[in-house]
């Protein structure tokens, strides 16, 4: 089979051909370290994680780099609330992000570079662009000349004439063309930039602005522009040409468009062979929906959802739609993800337990089970090779669950067939999709809490059946006092952890 990916640059689904037949260079635009990660961020993380896993499964050595943007006016705006200065705030949120990544069972990237560690490389790249005539200095700032880059606008499918003015309004008087963008910004961060993003608990804008980091450069003291950061970090840790560049769809313009222009002007080489963009997460709001966003405050944090539902449900929700299709975050879609996860987990456990039981025999053959395992592996691979289609890959595994459930209805069992099923679940569901199967499935604390609540609810049901309604009510009140919401339904009691 041949892996095909949808390349934003061409708008086509193309055969994936890395620059090296044994190695894939993968760069993902990481987060600005100014807020907790939410499930919109996690959805991209999880899809990139599965891309990484599938490429490794296909035999590639994957060099995966993901940056932390730790120099930004949004970070300065949190001074006094999450840290004493810009660096302190960034450190606070980097720690949180790493905790969230580990909680979601993400494979580790090769390195997580930070902007503040790469100012020397940034300045060197900017200086190269100035020397070549691709950029110019103005009042201590440096701007990229978009009119000199022939293919500017190709990624976002627009011409230079169609591009709107970039940057802060006060920059326009310094630039030759309204669409030119900053590579280096003179001075620090102004109070106005801080005030735009400041939280009520943060320090006053003027005070916070004084905590912004600056560095020396050939053009005077200043700070890196946003776009140049990823170009410098990816070329430093990977190569001038990388295979796959992934980021949110909202970064196509201006961020990724500008990355291409400055990188290719500086190196004279193609920057990224394939551009893959993850779609946005929509949050239901009444009859409408809106993008999940830190600025809108309509988000669910990664830590909150993992604490409430466990990492496997979070992963199931994220992977239930392909990376380049929009996902809806709502109680209904989370409940659906929880049910799908339970079905997958129980199917795996049924196969494992039956395989390890005395009823599993060497002389029993169930061709339908063995064919189902082969079909699941084939369908899974076809789905993943079709632009990393995790939705269809999950369907293949859930079809295998059905075959396993039918097989274990009657003993004796086909040991070899079950062993193959267990291997498929562990290799594809665990190794590729990243679920934590078996006794480690789900967050340990969450799993234990759920088990204990279910025991209490079982005791409550026993009390109700015995007519001891006072005891049943007392047990429900005890759970409520612990923050556990219990709702009686026709299918039995349901509960929600705090």
N, C-alpha and C positions, 0 to 999 in steps of 0.2 A: 504494500500500500504506500501511497505518497501523501505526505503532509501538505496541506494547502492552507494558506492564511489569507485573510482579507487585509490588503495593504491600503491604508488610507491615502497614501501618496498617489496611487494609480486608480483607486476606487474599484479594484478588481480582486477576485480571489485567485491567488497565484501559488504555483508550486514553490515550496520553501526550499531554497538552496543556500545554505550558509556559506560564508567565505572560506571556511575550512570544513572538510567533510567529517571531521571528528569533534569539532568544538563549536559551541554557540555562545556568542557574546550578547548578553541580555541586560538592558538598562531600563530601570523603572524610575520615573519621576516620583520621588518620595514627598513626604508631607512637610509643610511649614510648621515648625515646632512651637505653636502658639495656642493650641487647644487640645483637648483630649481627642483621640481618634474616635470617629463614629462609624456606623455600619456602612455608610457610603464609601468611606475610605477602605473599610475591611473587605468590601465586595471586590474592589480592585486588587487588594493584597492577595485575596484567596484565589482569584483567577490567575494572577501572575504566578502564584505558588504552584498551581496545577500545570500551567505551561512549563514551568521549570521541571516539575516531576515527570511530565509526559516526555519532554525532550530527553531527560536522563533515561527514562524507560526505553526510549528508542535507541539508546546507546551513545548519545552525545555527552561530552564533557561540558557542562553548563557553567559559564562564568557569569554570575548574576550580581549586579551592582545596583544598590538602591540608596539614594542620598537622603540626608536630612537637611532641610533648609533652616539653618539656625541664625541667619542674618536677615531680618525683615522688620518693617515698621509695625506689623501685627504683633510681633514678639515684644517690641519696645512698649507697645500699648498695654502689656500685661505686667509691666514693672510695678512693684508694690503690692501686687496681688498674688503672683506666682513666683516671685524672685526679686532680688535686690537690684539687678541690672539685666541687660539683654542676655548676656551669656548665662546668667543664673536661671532666668526664665526658660531659655532653650534647654538647659541641662535637666530641668524639672520635667519638661514634656518629653524629651528624648527617653528618659527613664520610663515614663508611662507608656510610650510607644513600644519600647522593647518588651515590656511586660505584656502588652496586648498581643504582640506578635507571637510570643512564646505561648500565651494562653490559647491562641488559635491553631497551634501546632504547625506554624509556618516553617518551611525549610529555611535555614539561615542563608542569607546572601553571602557572597565572597567577602564583601566589605560594605559598610554603611558610611560613606564619606560625608563630612560636614563642610559647609561653605567656609566657615571660619578657619578651617585647616588648609584651605586651598587658595588663599588670597594670592600667594606668590604665583601659582599657575594661572590664575585669572588675570593678574596684571600682565604676565608674559604674553598671554593670548591677545589681550587688548592692544598691547604695544605692537605686536606683529601686525594686527589689522590696521593700526594707524600708519605704520611704516609702509605697508603695501598700498595705502590709499583707500582702503575699504571702510575706514572710520576716521573721524576727525575730532579734535579737541575744541571745546567751546566753554569758556569761563570755568575751567577746571573740571568739567565733565567731558565724557567721550561718548559720541553717538555713532551708530552704524549707519552707513549711507545705503539705504535700501534701493536707490535708483541704480546703483552700480552692480547689483546682484541680479543677473539675468532671469533666474528662475524664482525670484521672490513672489510668493503667493501661490505656488504650485500645490502645497499641501492643503491649504484652505480653499483652493479653487477660486482665487481672485487675483486681479492685477494690482500693480502698485497704485494706479489711479483710483481703484475702488477701495483701497485700504483706508480706514479712518485714522485720524491723528492718534498717535500713541504717546503714552506718558502723561505726566502731570501738566495741566494747562500752562503753568509758569515756565515749562521747558520749551514751549513752542518758539519763543523768541530767540532761543539759542540754537535752533536746529535749521538745517538747510531745507529739509522736507518734513512736512507734518508727520509722516509715517516713520521717520528715522527713530530708532529706539536706543535707549541708554545702555552702554556697556559699563560705564563707570560714572558714579554720581558724586559731584563735589560736595564736601562738607558732610554733615551728619543727617539726622532725621529732623524735620521740622515739627513743631507742636501741632500744626494742622494735620499732618499725616497721622500723628499719634491719636489725636482727638477723634478721628474718623472711626477708629477701631477700639477705642478705650472702653473698658468695663467700669461700672460704678465703683467697684472696690479697688481699682487700680490707682496709682499715683497720679497727680495732676499732669496734664499733657506736657507742660513746660518742664516739669521736674523729670518726667520719664525720658523726654527727648535728650536730656543731658547724659543719659546712661547708654545711648546708642554707641556701638562700636564704630571706630574709623581706623583707616590704615593709610600709611604713606604710599605715594605712587609718583610716577614721573609727571603727573598732572596736578599734584597737590594732594592734600589729605581728603579722603572720601570713602565710599563704600561701593561694593560691586553692584552692577545692575542685576536684575533677577535672571534674565535669560542666559547670560554668559556663564552662570554658575554650573549648569548641567553640562554645557559643552566642555568646560575645563575639567570637571570631575570624571566624565565618561572617557575622555581621551587620556586622562592620567591613569585610570585604573583598568581600562579595557584596550582601546585602540582608536586610531583616527576614524576607522570604519567599523561600526558594530552591526550585528545581524538584526536584532530586534530591539526596537525602542517602544516601550509601552507607557501609556499615561491615560488619564481621564479624557473623555471626549471634549470637555470644556477647555482643555489645554491646547487643542489643535492650533488655535490662533488666540493670542499672539505668541504664546510661549514656544511651541514646537516649530512654528514657522520661522521664528527668529533663531532658534537653535540651529536649524538647517543652514540658514544664511551665514551666520557668523562662523560656524564650524567648517563649512565647505570653503568659505573664503579664506579661512586661516590655514587649512591643511591642503586644499586643492583636491580633496578626495570626497567621495560620497560619504555622508555622515552615517546614515542608517539605511540598511537595505530594505527593511520592512517596518512600517509604522502601524502598530496595533493600538486601538483606542477602546477603552472600556466605557460602556454606556452609563448614564446617570441613574441614581436611585430616586424614585418618586415616593413621596409620603402622602398618604391619603389625608385630605383635609376637608371634611364634609363631603360635598358632591364633587369636589375638585381634588387635584393633587399638585404638589409642588416639589421642587428639587430638595433633597435632604442637604442641609447646609449648616455649618457652624454659625454663620452670620444670621441665619433665619431662626436659629434656636429650635428647629423642628427635628432634632436628631435623637437617636438612641446610641449611647456610647458603646464601644466594644466591650469594655469591662462590665458595664451594666447588663448587657445581654448575655455575656458568658456566665456571669454570676447567676442570672435568673434561669437561663435555658441550657447552659453548657456549650462547649465549643462545637460539638457535632451538629447541633441544631443550627447554630450560626453558619457553619460551613454548608449545611444542606440548603439553607435559605439562599445563600449567595450563589451556589452552583446550580440551583434549579432553573436558572435562566442562563443562556449563553452570554459570554462576556460582553458582546457587542449589541445586546438587546437590553432595553430598559427593564429594571426590576422595580416592583412595588413593595414597599415596606409597610406592613399593616398587621393587626392582630390575626387576620384571616390567613395571610401568607405565612406568618410565623407558625400558626397552628398546623397548616398544611406541611410545612417543613418538619415540624416535630413528629407528625404522623409518618411521613416518609422515612425519617431517620429511625423511628421505632420499628418500622417494617423491615428496613435493611438490617438493623442490629439483630432483630429476632430471627431473620432468615439466616444470618451468619451463625448465630448461636445454635439454631436448630441443626444446621449442617455440621458444625463443630461437635456438638454434643452427641449427635447420632453417629458420627464418624468414630468418636471415642468410646461408644457404648459396646457392650457385648453383643448387641444385635447386628453390628456391622460385620459382614461376612465376605470372605475372599472369593467365594464361589457364586455370589449373587451378582447379577448384571441387570441394570436398568438402562437400556439404550436411550430412553427418552431423557433421563437425567443427564447422561453423558453428552448427548446432543445439545441439551440446553446449556451446559457449561461451554461447549465449543461455540455455540451461537452467541452466548453472552460475551465471550472473549472477542469474537469476530466483530460483533456489533459495537462493542465498546471501542475497539481500535478504529473502526470506520468512523465513529462519531468524533473521537479525539483527533483523527487525521483530517477531519472536515472542519478546520478552523477552531479546534479545541472546543467542540460542542459538548459541554458538560451536561446539558439537559438530556441529550440523547444517550450519553454515556451512562447516566444514572438510570435511565429507562432500561438499558440492557441489564444492569445489576438487579433492578427490581423484578424484571422478568425471570431472572435466575432464582430469586427468592420464591416466586410462585412455583417453580419446578421443584425446588428443595422441599417446600411445604407439602406438595403432593406426594413426593417420594417418602417422606417420613411418617405418613399417615399409617403405613402398614409395615411391620417388621417381617422378615429380616431385611437389612439394608445393604445397598451396594457400597462397600467400603471404598473402592477405587473411585467410583462416581462422586461420593461425598468428599473424598480427599481432594479431588479436582475442584469441586465447588468451593471448599474452604480456601484452597490456593487462589482461586479467582477472586474471591472476596478480599483476601488479604493483600494480594498483589495489586488489584485494580482499585478496590474501594479504600484500602489502607495506603498502599504505596503510591498510587497515582492521585486519587482524589483526597487523600490526606485524612480520612476519618480514623478516629481512635477506636478500633474494634475490640470487642471482648470485655474483659474485666476492667480495662482502662478506659472504656468508652465514656465520654462525657467528663465534665469537671468532677473531681473526686468529692469536693464539698457539696456540689449540687446533687450528685447522684446519691450520696448518703442522706442528704436532707429529703430528697424525694422518696427514698425507701422508707425513712422514718415516718413521713407524713402518710404514706400509703398504709403502713402498719396501724397508725392511729385511726385512719378512716375505716380500715377493716374492722377494728374493735368497735368503732361507732356503728357500723352496719350491723354487727352482731348484737349490740345493745338494742338497736331499733327493732330487729327481728324478734328479740326476746321481750319486747314491750317496755324496756327500760328507757323511756324517752328522756328522763331527767339526766341519765348518764350520757346519752347520746348528745344532748344539748351542751352538756358540760365539756365534752371532748371537743365539740366544734368551737365553743367559746375559748377553750385553751389554745386551739390553733390560731384563732383570730387574735388572741393576745400576743402571739408570736409573729403576727403580720401575715399569716397564711390565709388567703381568701378561699373559701369553700363554696361551691355552687352545686346544688343538687339538680341533676338532669335526668331525663328518661333513661339514659344509658348508664347512670350511676353518678357518684359525686366526682366533680372536677375541682382542681385546686390550682392556685397560683402562688408561687413563692414570693417573698418580699424582695 
